[in-house]
Amino acid sequence: MMERFKLFVDEYQKSPQYREPLGFGIARVEIGKKSKEILSATYPVLNWQGENLGTYAVLCESAKASDSVILESENEAIYGVNQAFIEKALEIYSPFLSESLKDDQTHKNIQVILELQKQAKKGKLRTKGGRARYHFCVIYRDKKCESVQSAYLKLLALSLGKAPLRSLQLDGIFGLLQNVAWSGNKPYELEWLRENEIRLKIEGNFPAIDFVDKFPRYLMQVIPQYDNIRLLDSAKTRFGAYLGTGGYTQMPGASYVNFNAGAQGACMNEGRISSSVVVGEGTDIGGGASILGVLSGGNSEPITIGKNCLLGVNSSTGISLGDGCIVDGGIAVLAGGVFYIKPEEAQKIAQINDTFVIKESHLYKGRELSGKNGIHFRCDSQSGKMIAFRSDRKIELNQDLH
C-alpha cells in the first residue's frame, strides 16, 4: 500500500496540471453574520515551501472529489471541505492511518483530516447558512493576496519563521481584512453588533469585547515555538510578528510588535517594534523606545537594528543600526538629523566600517550613519549638540531573564 501511495504522488507531480505550491493548509473560517464574508481563518498546520508535497497531492485530489471550488486563480486557490473531501483524503492516506490513530503526534496533516472526520459526524462541516466552515487554501505565487484565507496563511508563515520577515507580498492586506470586534478568538462585525445590541444585551448574550482591529493578536493564532519566549501582555503583539528562536522577552507597558516585524533571537523589548522592523539578537530596547516603521509617516526604508544594540528609554530611531550600537535615552536618531563626530572618533568608526566616509566638516546626517556598526549616539548635556562616537560598551542581556 505504501508503494501505491508513492506512485500516486509521483504520478500527480508529473501530471500536466501540477503546480508546486508556495504554501497550503486547511483552515477553519469565521463568516460574518451580516456581510457573509470571511472574517478570519485559523490553520492548525501550515505547510510551506516544499514541505509535505505528498499531502499537497492528497488534498488537491480530495478537492476534486469535493467539487467545491470557492476561488481559483493563477496565484491561489480555495476549496470547501465536505464529506467527499474527507473520505477521499482518508482513502489515499490509508497506508498511514493505523500509525496516525495510535499516535496523535504523528502525521500532523492526517490528524487534521481525522479531526475533520469527527466534525463531520457531529454535522459541523457547514454553518447554519450551509456554507463550508473549513477551507483548503493554496498559495502558488507570492503576489497580492486575493482572499482573507491567503492573507492569514502568509501572516502565519511570518509568525512561525517559515517565511523571513519582509519577504512576502502583503500589499492590500488592510483592504481584505475587516475591522471587527474580537471576543476571545471570535470576530464580530461591528455593524451586526450595532443592529443587534438591544437584543443581545437584554438576553445577556452581548460578547465581552477584548479589542477592535483587523488583525488578531499573535497568541490567538500562534503557540510560541520555544519555552523561553515570554509575552507578558497578549495585547502587545500582532499576528504576523516573529519572535525569533528563543529567549525573547516582551515586557508590559509601552512595548509592542507589529505584523511583518520582530526579533531574530534573544532580546529584551520594552519599546515599540513597528511594521517591517527587524531586530538582531542580543538587543535591548528600553522602555518607551520607538523604532520607526513603514506603514505611515513617510518612512519608506524598512529599518534593521543590528545585534547587541541598546536603545535607551524613550529614544526614537529612524535609521538602521549596525551591530553594537547605542542610542541614548530621550534622543531621536533620524535620517535628516545631523551629528557631530570628532576626527579621532571618525577614524575609529572607519576602522570597523568599510563604507564609512570621513568628512572634513565633521558633520554627518543620520542617513550617512545608517547601518554602520559600533556607533554611540548622544546629546551633549552641556552644549545640546547631537554627537556620535565609537561605542566601547559591550551590550549583554541578563542571562537569567532569557
DODRENKE-973915 format. One record per residue (C-alpha): residue number from 1; residue in three letters; x, y, z. Coordinates in nm, 4 decimals, decimal comma, m for minus. Example, Ala and Ser with C-alpha at 12.3 -4.5 7.8 and 13.67 -1.06 7.14 Angstrom:
2
PT  num  residuo  xx  yy  zz
PT  1  ala  1,2300  m0,4500  0,7800
PT  2  ser  1,3670  m0,1060  0,7140
This chain:
402
PT  num  residuo  xx  yy  zz
PT  1  met  0,0000  0,0000  0,0000
PT  2  met  0,2905  0,2345  0,0722
PT  3  glu  0,4222  0,1825  m0,2803
PT  4  arg  0,0803  0,2676  m0,4187
PT  5  phe  0,0822  0,5958  m0,2249
PT  6  lys  0,4285  0,6842  m0,3562
PT  7  leu  0,3160  0,6022  m0,7092
PT  8  phe  0,0090  0,8231  m0,6667
PT  9  val  0,2228  1,1184  m0,5530
PT  10  asp  0,4776  1,0635  m0,8295
PT  11  glu  0,2106  1,0468  m1,0999
PT  12  tyr  0,0350  1,3545  m0,9632
PT  13  gln  0,3558  1,5576  m0,9633
PT  14  lys  0,4241  1,4564  m1,3236
PT  15  ser  0,0744  1,5433  m1,4413
PT  16  pro  0,0224  1,8491  m1,6686
PT  17  gln  m0,1976  2,0282  m1,4113
PT  18  tyr  0,0602  2,0069  m1,1322
PT  19  arg  0,1835  2,3340  m0,9849
PT  20  glu  0,4156  2,3341  m0,6865
PT  21  pro  0,2690  2,5443  m0,4053
PT  22  leu  0,4358  2,8178  m0,2039
PT  23  gly  0,2164  2,7243  0,0919
PT  24  phe  m0,1031  2,5394  0,1759
PT  25  gly  m0,3223  2,4249  0,4612
PT  26  ile  m0,6755  2,3621  0,5850
PT  27  ala  m0,8356  2,6418  0,7857
PT  28  arg  m1,1414  2,6897  0,9970
PT  29  val  m1,3005  3,0144  0,8830
PT  30  glu  m1,5289  3,2547  1,0659
PT  31  ile  m1,8022  3,4033  0,8475
PT  32  gly  m1,9742  3,7343  0,9116
PT  33  lys  m2,3351  3,7173  1,0243
PT  34  lys  m2,4298  4,0250  0,8186
PT  35  ser  m2,1869  4,0507  0,5272
PT  36  lys  m2,1411  3,6727  0,4937
PT  37  glu  m1,7756  3,7450  0,4192
PT  38  ile  m1,4770  3,5639  0,5681
PT  39  leu  m1,3627  3,7434  0,8839
PT  40  ser  m1,0740  3,5191  0,9912
PT  41  ala  m0,9020  3,1886  0,9146
PT  42  thr  m0,7227  2,9589  1,1600
PT  43  tyr  m0,4728  2,6981  1,0352
PT  44  pro  m0,3808  2,4141  1,2736
PT  45  val  m0,0997  2,3079  1,0367
PT  46  leu  0,0946  2,5207  0,7881
PT  47  asn  0,2868  2,3613  0,5012
PT  48  trp  0,5375  2,5962  0,3409
PT  49  gln  0,7855  2,5927  0,0530
PT  50  gly  0,8436  2,2290  m0,0303
PT  51  glu  0,7045  2,0808  0,2896
PT  52  asn  0,4765  1,7756  0,2662
PT  53  leu  0,4222  1,7757  m0,1090
PT  54  gly  0,2721  1,4283  m0,0789
PT  55  thr  m0,0015  1,5768  0,1397
PT  56  tyr  m0,0473  1,8539  m0,1161
PT  57  ala  m0,1194  1,5890  m0,3815
PT  58  val  m0,3693  1,4182  m0,1476
PT  59  leu  m0,5563  1,7392  m0,0675
PT  60  cys  m0,5705  1,8501  m0,4310
PT  61  glu  m0,7169  1,5129  m0,5306
PT  62  ser  m0,9635  1,5390  m0,2428
PT  63  ala  m1,0641  1,8866  m0,3600
PT  64  lys  m1,1553  1,7376  m0,6991
PT  65  ala  m1,3753  1,4820  m0,5250
PT  66  ser  m1,5444  1,7524  m0,3186
PT  67  asp  m1,6366  1,9600  m0,6259
PT  68  ser  m1,6476  2,2700  m0,4038
PT  69  val  m1,4460  2,5458  m0,5680
PT  70  ile  m1,4501  2,8777  m0,3814
PT  71  leu  m1,1666  3,0535  m0,5659
PT  72  glu  m0,9242  2,9539  m0,8395
PT  73  ser  m0,6700  3,1895  m0,9921
PT  74  glu  m0,3146  3,1940  m1,1171
PT  75  asn  m0,1905  3,2869  m0,7703
PT  76  glu  m0,4109  3,0998  m0,5235
PT  77  ala  m0,6973  2,8560  m0,4824
PT  78  ile  m0,9571  2,7798  m0,2149
PT  79  tyr  m1,1837  2,4757  m0,1895
PT  80  gly  m1,4568  2,3872  0,0587
PT  81  val  m1,4055  2,0792  0,2740
PT  82  asn  m1,7040  1,8413  0,2756
PT  83  gln  m1,7727  1,4742  0,3406
PT  84  ala  m1,6463  1,3712  m0,0037
PT  85  phe  m1,3210  1,5616  0,0550
PT  86  ile  m1,2595  1,3841  0,3860
PT  87  glu  m1,3444  1,0386  0,2526
PT  88  lys  m1,1132  1,0765  m0,0453
PT  89  ala  m0,8279  1,2011  0,1730
PT  90  leu  m0,8649  0,9104  0,4169
PT  91  glu  m0,8767  0,6648  0,1276
PT  92  ile  m0,5435  0,7885  m0,0127
PT  93  tyr  m0,3905  0,8186  0,3345
PT  94  ser  m0,4846  0,4580  0,4216
PT  95  pro  m0,1200  0,3346  0,4492
PT  96  phe  m0,0621  0,5782  0,7354
PT  97  leu  m0,3931  0,5606  0,9202
PT  98  ser  m0,3058  0,2854  1,1661
PT  99  glu  0,0012  0,4702  1,2906
PT  100  ser  m0,1866  0,8036  1,2980
PT  101  leu  m0,4698  0,6591  1,5065
PT  102  lys  m0,2256  0,5108  1,7570
PT  103  asp  m0,0188  0,8282  1,7979
PT  104  asp  m0,1853  1,1666  1,7516
PT  105  gln  0,1557  1,3383  1,7406
PT  106  thr  0,2448  1,1768  1,4091
PT  107  his  0,1460  1,2899  1,0571
PT  108  lys  0,0035  1,6272  1,1543
PT  109  asn  m0,1819  1,6771  0,8256
PT  110  ile  m0,3551  1,3417  0,8673
PT  111  gln  m0,4515  1,4444  1,2215
PT  112  val  m0,6284  1,7457  1,0687
PT  113  ile  m0,8335  1,5147  0,8447
PT  114  leu  m0,9155  1,2844  1,1368
PT  115  glu  m1,0385  1,5823  1,3406
PT  116  leu  m1,2474  1,6965  1,0430
PT  117  gln  m1,3992  1,3480  1,0298
PT  118  lys  m1,5144  1,3968  1,3903
PT  119  gln  m1,6672  1,7328  1,2976
PT  120  ala  m1,8457  1,5671  1,0049
PT  121  lys  m2,0021  1,3080  1,2366
PT  122  lys  m2,1322  1,5939  1,4517
PT  123  gly  m2,2746  1,7665  1,1440
PT  124  lys  m2,0460  2,0684  1,1862
PT  125  leu  m1,8764  2,0882  0,8486
PT  126  arg  m2,1164  2,3623  0,7427
PT  127  thr  m2,2523  2,6772  0,9005
PT  128  lys  m2,6239  2,7251  0,9667
PT  129  gly  m2,6355  2,9058  0,6339
PT  130  gly  m2,4992  2,5992  0,4560
PT  131  arg  m2,1522  2,7319  0,3779
PT  132  ala  m1,8335  2,5289  0,4249
PT  133  arg  m1,6757  2,6037  0,7620
PT  134  tyr  m1,3393  2,4543  0,6632
PT  135  his  m1,1387  2,5608  0,3574
PT  136  phe  m0,8377  2,4101  0,1836
PT  137  cys  m0,6223  2,7051  0,0730
PT  138  val  m0,3214  2,7038  m0,1610
PT  139  ile  m0,0859  2,9890  m0,2474
PT  140  tyr  0,1043  2,9330  m0,5723
PT  141  arg  0,2769  3,2663  m0,6214
PT  142  asp  0,3749  3,5412  m0,3819
PT  143  lys  0,1527  3,8107  m0,5260
PT  144  lys  m0,1033  4,0459  m0,3768
PT  145  cys  m0,3450  3,8430  m0,1624
PT  146  glu  m0,6847  3,7791  m0,3168
PT  147  ser  m0,8522  3,6365  m0,0060
PT  148  val  m0,8578  3,6554  0,3714
PT  149  gln  m0,7539  3,2897  0,3762
PT  150  ser  m0,4302  3,3538  0,1861
PT  151  ala  m0,3593  3,6656  0,3947
PT  152  tyr  m0,3812  3,4601  0,7160
PT  153  leu  m0,1664  3,1876  0,5594
PT  154  lys  0,1098  3,4418  0,4868
PT  155  leu  0,0857  3,6021  0,8307
PT  156  leu  0,1175  3,2602  0,9923
PT  157  ala  0,4231  3,1816  0,7767
PT  158  leu  0,5851  3,5009  0,9059
PT  159  ser  0,4984  3,4337  1,2709
PT  160  leu  0,6327  3,0771  1,2528
PT  161  gly  0,9524  3,1933  1,0835
PT  162  lys  0,8866  2,9780  0,7772
PT  163  ala  0,8997  3,2937  0,5663
PT  164  pro  1,1581  3,5597  0,6635
PT  165  leu  1,0280  3,8974  0,7731
PT  166  arg  0,9821  4,1418  0,4815
PT  167  ser  0,9986  3,8534  0,2302
PT  168  leu  0,6270  3,8295  0,1407
PT  169  gln  0,3948  4,0498  m0,0647
PT  170  leu  0,1454  4,1971  0,1841
PT  171  asp  0,0234  4,4981  m0,0154
PT  172  gly  m0,3531  4,5364  0,0064
PT  173  ile  m0,3909  4,3212  0,3156
PT  174  phe  m0,5650  4,6021  0,5068
PT  175  gly  m0,8300  4,6213  0,2378
PT  176  leu  m0,9012  4,2481  0,2615
PT  177  leu  m0,9370  4,2273  0,6391
PT  178  gln  m1,2449  4,3717  0,8076
PT  179  asn  m1,2191  4,5828  1,1192
PT  180  val  m1,4004  4,3628  1,3699
PT  181  ala  m1,4686  4,3276  1,7414
PT  182  trp  m1,2764  4,0339  1,8877
PT  183  ser  m1,4200  3,8396  2,1782
PT  184  gly  m1,1806  3,5634  2,2684
PT  185  asn  m1,0858  3,4160  1,9307
PT  186  lys  m1,4181  3,5034  1,7684
PT  187  pro  m1,4610  3,8086  1,5419
PT  188  tyr  m1,7896  4,0015  1,5292
PT  189  glu  m1,8879  4,2534  1,2640
PT  190  leu  m1,9308  4,5939  1,4221
PT  191  glu  m2,2398  4,6722  1,2159
PT  192  trp  m2,4032  4,3440  1,3196
PT  193  leu  m2,3344  4,4248  1,6857
PT  194  arg  m2,4885  4,7706  1,6486
PT  195  glu  m2,8006  4,6308  1,4830
PT  196  asn  m2,8444  4,3583  1,7462
PT  197  glu  m2,7219  4,5485  2,0520
PT  198  ile  m3,0596  4,5719  2,2280
PT  199  arg  m3,1481  4,2043  2,1845
PT  200  leu  m2,8017  4,0784  2,2793
PT  201  lys  m2,7858  4,2931  2,5920
PT  202  ile  m3,1388  4,2066  2,7041
PT  203  glu  m3,0652  3,8353  2,6579
PT  204  gly  m2,7297  3,8667  2,8352
PT  205  asn  m2,5509  3,7470  2,5214
PT  206  phe  m2,3576  4,0610  2,4344
PT  207  pro  m1,9957  3,9472  2,3827
PT  208  ala  m1,7158  4,0683  2,6070
PT  209  ile  m1,5159  4,2664  2,3516
PT  210  asp  m1,1398  4,2436  2,4065
PT  211  phe  m1,0326  4,4811  2,1282
PT  212  val  m1,1263  4,6102  1,7819
PT  213  asp  m0,8814  4,5575  1,4943
PT  214  lys  m0,8349  4,3996  1,1534
PT  215  phe  m0,5684  4,1651  1,2913
PT  216  pro  m0,5948  3,9106  1,5699
PT  217  arg  m0,3251  3,9013  1,8356
PT  218  tyr  m0,0201  3,6803  1,7963
PT  219  leu  m0,1179  3,4445  2,0788
PT  220  met  m0,4636  3,3905  1,9276
PT  221  gln  m0,3047  3,2131  1,6313
PT  222  val  0,0448  3,1037  1,7382
PT  223  ile  0,1832  2,8909  2,0202
PT  224  pro  0,5375  3,0212  2,0902
PT  225  gln  0,7786  2,7704  1,9423
PT  226  tyr  1,0258  2,7986  2,2313
PT  227  asp  0,9532  2,7749  2,6016
PT  228  asn  1,1712  3,0775  2,6841
PT  229  ile  0,9733  3,3248  2,4725
PT  230  arg  0,7866  3,5448  2,7207
PT  231  leu  0,4979  3,7766  2,6372
PT  232  leu  0,3681  3,9458  2,9498
PT  233  asp  0,0759  4,1165  2,7750
PT  234  ser  m0,1045  3,9421  2,4877
PT  235  ala  m0,2288  4,2758  2,3517
PT  236  lys  0,1245  4,3865  2,2670
PT  237  thr  0,1985  4,1556  1,9733
PT  238  arg  0,0059  4,1429  1,6461
PT  239  phe  m0,0397  3,8290  1,4378
PT  240  gly  0,2288  3,8270  1,1680
PT  241  ala  0,5086  3,9232  1,4099
PT  242  tyr  0,8103  3,6943  1,4511
PT  243  leu  0,9786  3,6468  1,7889
PT  244  gly  1,2963  3,4638  1,6987
PT  245  thr  1,4491  3,1381  1,8104
PT  246  gly  1,4069  3,1689  2,1847
PT  247  gly  1,4972  3,3990  2,4691
PT  248  tyr  1,2730  3,6843  2,3590
PT  249  thr  1,1170  3,8788  2,6479
PT  250  gln  0,8499  4,1423  2,5965
PT  251  met  0,7555  4,3452  2,8993
PT  252  pro  0,4191  4,5190  2,9507
PT  253  gly  0,3770  4,8936  2,9258
PT  254  ala  0,4943  5,0705  2,6104
PT  255  ser  0,6188  4,7539  2,4369
PT  256  tyr  0,4653  4,6474  2,1050
PT  257  val  0,5469  4,4405  1,7947
PT  258  asn  0,3556  4,4979  1,4709
PT  259  phe  0,2980  4,2452  1,1912
PT  260  asn  0,5863  4,1691  0,9494
PT  261  ala  0,8264  4,2793  1,2225
PT  262  gly  1,0095  4,1264  1,5147
PT  263  ala  1,3311  3,9885  1,6597
PT  264  gln  1,5800  3,7337  1,5303
PT  265  gly  1,6729  3,5889  1,8689
PT  266  ala  1,7083  3,6625  2,2397
PT  267  cys  1,6047  4,0239  2,3021
PT  268  met  1,4592  4,2416  2,5726
PT  269  asn  1,1776  4,4578  2,4399
PT  270  glu  1,0174  4,7335  2,6442
PT  271  gly  0,9586  4,9579  2,3415
PT  272  arg  0,7907  4,9630  2,0037
PT  273  ile  0,8986  4,7491  1,7085
PT  274  ser  0,6958  4,8978  1,4234
PT  275  ser  0,5908  4,7321  1,0977
PT  276  ser  0,8771  4,5861  0,8879
PT  277  val  1,1394  4,6464  1,1593
PT  278  val  1,3827  4,3579  1,2147
PT  279  val  1,5819  4,3479  1,5412
PT  280  gly  1,9024  4,1497  1,5811
PT  281  glu  1,9791  3,9023  1,8570
PT  282  gly  2,1014  4,0349  2,1908
PT  283  thr  1,9485  4,3799  2,1505
PT  284  asp  1,7832  4,5630  2,4407
PT  285  ile  1,5006  4,8037  2,3530
PT  286  gly  1,4437  5,0312  2,6525
PT  287  gly  1,1128  5,1429  2,7987
PT  288  gly  0,9156  5,3554  2,5531
PT  289  ala  1,1880  5,3414  2,2851
PT  290  ser  1,0369  5,3590  1,9381
PT  291  ile  1,1676  5,2286  1,6049
PT  292  leu  1,0018  5,3854  1,3005
PT  293  gly  0,8031  5,1602  1,0677
PT  294  val  0,6834  5,1952  0,7089
PT  295  leu  0,3033  5,1990  0,7418
PT  296  ser  0,2686  5,5740  0,7838
PT  297  gly  0,4645  5,8921  0,8457
PT  298  gly  0,6507  5,8985  0,5153
PT  299  asn  0,9228  5,6492  0,6068
PT  300  ser  0,9735  5,4108  0,3122
PT  301  glu  1,3016  5,2411  0,4111
PT  302  pro  1,2477  4,9338  0,6318
PT  303  ile  1,4708  4,9573  0,9381
PT  304  thr  1,7051  4,6879  1,0636
PT  305  ile  1,8563  4,7021  1,4132
PT  306  gly  2,1766  4,5003  1,4462
PT  307  lys  2,2907  4,2565  1,7119
PT  308  asn  2,3738  4,3609  2,0685
PT  309  cys  2,2400  4,7148  2,0427
PT  310  leu  2,0904  4,9274  2,3188
PT  311  leu  1,8063  5,1703  2,2530
PT  312  gly  1,7708  5,3928  2,5572
PT  313  val  1,4459  5,4760  2,7315
PT  314  asn  1,2105  5,6938  2,5232
PT  315  ser  1,4543  5,7163  2,2318
PT  316  ser  1,3436  5,7250  1,8675
PT  317  thr  1,5311  5,5511  1,5883
PT  318  gly  1,4573  5,6285  1,2245
PT  319  ile  1,7649  5,4765  1,0603
PT  320  ser  1,9085  5,1257  1,0527
PT  321  leu  2,1738  5,0447  1,3116
PT  322  gly  2,4644  4,8072  1,2698
PT  323  asp  2,5858  4,5721  1,5425
PT  324  gly  2,6862  4,7075  1,8838
PT  325  cys  2,5204  5,0496  1,8556
PT  326  ile  2,3798  5,2610  2,1381
PT  327  val  2,1126  5,5308  2,1244
PT  328  asp  2,0975  5,7292  2,4466
PT  329  gly  1,7659  5,7727  2,6235
PT  330  gly  1,5380  6,0514  2,5121
PT  331  ile  1,7059  6,1375  2,1821
PT  332  ala  1,5896  6,0939  1,8229
PT  333  val  1,8256  5,9427  1,5659
PT  334  leu  1,6573  6,0308  1,2373
PT  335  ala  1,7679  6,0234  0,8738
PT  336  gly  1,7758  6,4045  0,8477
PT  337  gly  1,9306  6,4682  1,1885
PT  338  val  2,2889  6,5999  1,1990
PT  339  phe  2,5543  6,4514  1,4281
PT  340  tyr  2,8989  6,5897  1,5106
PT  341  ile  3,1790  6,3299  1,5161
PT  342  lys  3,5312  6,4234  1,6305
PT  343  pro  3,8075  6,3330  1,3826
PT  344  glu  3,9637  6,0742  1,6148
PT  345  glu  3,6236  5,9092  1,6694
PT  346  ala  3,5539  5,9115  1,2949
PT  347  gln  3,8820  5,7247  1,2419
PT  348  lys  3,7766  5,4589  1,4923
PT  349  ile  3,4361  5,4211  1,3218
PT  350  ala  3,6024  5,3929  0,9798
PT  351  gln  3,8218  5,1094  1,1073
PT  352  ile  3,5179  4,8836  1,1559
PT  353  asn  3,3000  5,0153  0,8709
PT  354  asp  3,4453  4,9888  0,5197
PT  355  thr  3,1786  5,2144  0,3682
PT  356  phe  3,2109  5,4962  0,6216
PT  357  val  3,3451  5,8164  0,4601
PT  358  ile  3,5239  6,0650  0,6861
PT  359  lys  3,4121  6,4251  0,6251
PT  360  glu  3,6157  6,7373  0,6845
PT  361  ser  3,3109  6,9166  0,8211
PT  362  his  3,2826  6,6523  1,0971
PT  363  leu  2,9025  6,6707  1,0451
PT  364  tyr  2,7091  6,3622  0,9385
PT  365  lys  2,3420  6,3188  0,8626
PT  366  gly  2,1680  6,0215  1,0173
PT  367  arg  2,1216  5,8577  0,6772
PT  368  glu  2,5022  5,8608  0,6290
PT  369  leu  2,5392  5,6640  0,9519
PT  370  ser  2,2582  5,4186  0,8746
PT  371  gly  2,3613  5,0564  0,9131
PT  372  lys  2,7082  5,1355  1,0486
PT  373  asn  2,8460  4,9240  1,3333
PT  374  gly  2,9625  5,0357  1,6771
PT  375  ile  2,8253  5,3913  1,6929
PT  376  his  2,7044  5,5593  2,0105
PT  377  phe  2,4523  5,8396  1,9570
PT  378  arg  2,4216  6,1027  2,2283
PT  379  cys  2,3137  6,4595  2,3051
PT  380  asp  2,5951  6,6626  2,4661
PT  381  ser  2,4454  6,7672  2,8004
PT  382  gln  2,6420  7,0955  2,8104
PT  383  ser  2,6071  7,2233  2,4532
PT  384  gly  2,2897  7,0442  2,3489
PT  385  lys  2,4727  6,9339  2,0310
PT  386  met  2,3863  6,5934  1,8815
PT  387  ile  2,7074  6,3896  1,8729
PT  388  ala  2,8200  6,0392  1,7799
PT  389  phe  3,1329  5,8414  1,8586
PT  390  arg  3,2769  5,4923  1,8551
PT  391  ser  3,0991  5,2830  2,1164
PT  392  asp  3,3259  5,0988  2,3572
PT  393  arg  3,0492  4,9450  2,5649
PT  394  lys  2,9558  4,5797  2,5351
PT  395  ile  2,5793  4,5180  2,5468
PT  396  glu  2,4847  4,1997  2,7310
PT  397  leu  2,1391  4,0794  2,8226
PT  398  asn  2,0674  3,9423  3,1680
PT  399  gln  2,1044  3,5689  3,1035
PT  400  asp  1,8737  3,4860  3,3946
PT  401  leu  1,5895  3,6540  3,2080
PT  402  his  1,6452  3,4843  2,8731
